[in-house]
Amino acid sequence: MKVFFGTSPRIKTSYPDSIHLIYKIIKDLGYSHTSNWVDRVDPKSFYEMTSIELENHNERILKELKSADICVFDTSLPSLSVGYLINMSIDLGKQVIVLTQSNSPSFVLGWVKSDALFLVKYTTENVVKLLKEVLKKAEDNSDVRFNFFVSPKILNYLDFVAKHRMVPRSVFLRNLIEREMKKDIEFKKNK
């Protein structure tokens, strides 16, 4: 399976050994990285990028994120850009693993309701074990991607649900289908 691993350059500056270790563990467990940016980025030069370089970087990161089956993020320090990528990953129907160091502030994502989101506090001593377990869970939980067209009216409603109920569109649709499956007597007979 393909994994996107992301964090902010500030987090890499504060926890370089942990970020490198997580990148290595993912590879050692047999997953392929869709991006090597986290491993090779120099935080100082990142913040000195021109607007064109930053635009190219953003396009590349989004492409690498979209090509992943599972997205892993380290949020040991607050980062709006990482939060944006986490939200985008959930909206794209990806399995999302959010890691944070045990001594970091509590997760700010605790309110997000998604079967595809795994929140994990780790230490350097237990990160191998925890990451192996949660990657396996995410792999087992991976859904088949299903795209279809909807009318603008339906899309407006799905956007409303996502914004006002804080439920990703894919989760809302999945819940609707699961409710119908529970009620469908004929489906239950043919199972």
Buried (B, 14 or more C-beta within 10 A) or exposed (E): BBBBBBBBBBBBBBBEEBBEBBBEBBBEBEBEBBBEBBBEBEBEEBEEEEEEEEEEBEEEBEEBBBEBBBBBBBBBBEBEBBBEBBBBBBBBBBBBBBBBBEEBEEBEBEEBEBEBBBBBBBEEEEBBEBBBEBBEBBBEEBEEEEEEEEEEEEEEBBEEBBEEEEBBBBBBBBEEEEEEEEEEEEEEEEE
